[in-house]
Amino acid sequence: MFSRKVASVVIALCLFTAPAWASKVDGVNFADNVRVAGRDLVFNGGGKRTFFGIGVYVAALYLQHKSADGQKIVNGDEPMDVRLKITSLLVTRDNMKSGFLESFKKTATVDPAPLQSKIDAFVACFNGLQNHDVYDFAYIPGKGVQVSRNEKALSLIQGVDFKKALYGIWLGSKPAQSDLKDRMLGR
């Protein structure tokens, strides 16, 4: 009898202290809100990135206010975050780096060459990549993109120009994967 009461109390405490999840995307839970630059951001949408039919990662977009306008988000100069969780054992640091390098070239609406040193700093953040890592690419106005892995800051890549190129990979006019764009935009 005593153990049932204890179990009931433990279950009740877990229910009241568990984080609220906005969405489950391909088996990955994403929180309702994240905090960037002192602002609460809301879950806008999320989806799965695939490569040759294999799920590579799941990404979620967080904004101050929900939006389905990819171009406005890419060009925006306000706090926002893309949270990415590695979901495949096939993902290595080298193929993640090469995938992003290729994406910067394919999705760019401007010549990425002037951003090369920033792109190099960005892909270097994948050196310690492991399966199930969670990356945040949080844009902080006036500063740049704060790259974190598992909530540990790795690098601050300065400039809104880099943020536009990075977010353009997912949300630009030539996204790396159009269905992922649609899902991140809440469509």
HUHUNOR-V854465 format. One record per pair of residues at least 24 apart in sequence whose C-alpha atoms are under 7 Angstrom apart, sorted by sequence separation. I is the first residue (numbers start at 1). J is the second residue. D is the distance in Angstrom with one decimal. If there is no record, write none. Layout:
{{I,J,D} {I,J,D}}
//
This chain:
{{40,64,6.7} {59,83,5.5} {60,84,6.5} {139,163,6.7} {59,84,4.3} {58,84,5.6} {59,85,6.4} {97,123,5.2} {57,84,6.5} {58,85,5.3} {57,85,5.4} {58,86,6.7} {57,86,4.4} {58,87,6.9} {97,126,6.7} {125,154,6.5} {56,86,6.3} {57,87,4.9} {56,87,5.7} {57,88,6.9} {55,87,6.9} {56,88,5.3} {55,88,6.5} {93,126,5.4} {93,127,5.7} {56,91,6.6} {93,129,5.5} {92,129,6.8} {41,80,6.9} {118,157,6.3} {37,79,6.5} {89,131,5.7} {36,79,6.2} {88,131,6.4} {36,80,6.9} {87,131,6.4} {118,162,7.0} {86,131,5.7} {87,132,5.6} {86,132,4.8} {85,132,6.0} {86,133,5.5} {115,162,6.7} {85,133,5.8} {86,134,6.5} {85,134,4.4} {84,134,5.6} {85,135,6.3} {83,134,7.0} {84,135,5.1} {83,135,5.7} {84,136,6.3} {83,136,4.5} {82,136,5.8} {83,137,6.4} {81,136,6.6} {82,137,5.2} {81,137,5.5} {82,138,6.4} {81,138,4.1} {108,165,6.3} {80,138,5.8} {81,139,6.0} {80,139,5.3} {79,139,5.4} {79,140,5.2} {104,165,6.8} {107,168,6.6} {78,140,7.0} {79,141,6.1} {107,169,5.5} {78,141,5.6} {77,141,5.8} {104,169,6.6} {103,169,6.2} {107,174,5.1} {107,175,5.7} {107,176,6.5} {103,176,6.3} {75,164,5.9} {74,164,5.1} {74,167,5.6} {74,168,5.8} {74,171,6.6} {74,172,6.6} {71,171,6.9} {70,171,4.9} {71,172,5.9} {36,138,6.7} {70,172,6.1} {37,140,5.9} {70,185,6.9} {68,185,4.6} {67,185,6.5} {68,186,6.4} {61,184,5.7} {60,184,6.0} {49,180,6.4} {48,180,6.1} {47,180,5.1} {47,183,5.3} {46,183,5.3} {47,184,6.0} {45,183,5.6} {46,184,4.2} {45,184,4.0} {44,184,6.4} {45,185,5.5} {44,185,6.2} {45,186,4.5} {44,186,5.8}}
//
